[in-house]
Amino acid sequence: MTIFAVFLCYSDTGDIMKSYLKIIIGAVLIGGLFAYLFYRDINDSVVALTNKEYEISLFQLGVFKDYDNAINYQNNFGSTIIYEDNEGYFRVIGGIAYHEENVVKLEAYFTNKKYEYYIKKIKVTEDFTDMLVNYETIMIKTDKEEVIDKINNSMLELFLTYLD
């Protein structure tokens, strides 16, 4: 009779253990699924933050398919650079700005010189914008055309080195 009682006890305990085991396995699977979804969401956010791009404004004075035409057009202006974009166009650039205050200042500067321009936005790295900000802080504080011209030239040269 004791063997039968032990068997019944083991049988009941085994069934209870099986139901707990099913609950534990289900909880682990559901927890694993939530952990995966949470990780994937956070991983996308971290990748987006680390690859953050910044937008600058280029004051484009002309755009050409032929490099020689761009050089000929560039000769009509003071300090400018020629920038070849990803599409194979040669853009004559007269100014660069990151902060909106300097975009407004350069708009007035080019309008005063009677230059026709188009503001082209492009994406750059954080490192480049950090270097650009050093020049822009000086440009924000001045209204002298000669100083703006010199700072703008330095920023254009900086952009050329960034492209290399």
Steps between C-alpha positions, in 0.01 A plus 500: 500500500785743571642447155160585354479817714850608394408440138183706532693777675772496232239492228323808643831681557616417147184645347537818707868525400407459134248786520756724679761405243261603219438835671873560555588413138217725375617788719861461380390497135275805541772683698756414233272633228445829686874532568576448129244759391622749761864447401422540130315827567781639716767378259335692211488816716866468601609448138295804394663715770854392422455560127333836546559731208487876507370725228682805369395762247711554190453825309507370147567760233483262204488133404659343195544161341834605350794593727641758256168686497504504879852651501399766246196591710706500821724772354204743518507495880741559784572212731317188394567129478385230262339202665422181307196327642411130490302547179797632302396866502753774567358758736652846541468570872533850641427439867428247773293529817385264773305728734191682380643834618788466256271386220313830541827694522637338182170558320534872572868488404433339159194713436709812569756376243209438258588130470224263405522186710318185594527352849580130472478289814743209539575255779841504672654340807497635852879548489471735204222704659708529818784653296256722310347633822838644602486732199130568528526635854726774366276567201194539723673780693599714202327714242814608314495377144879446486490279810203302369684453170816368672309268731293374209819428302640304794179301526511423127860376534395289798223348289750408227720322753191321635418371151849349457 
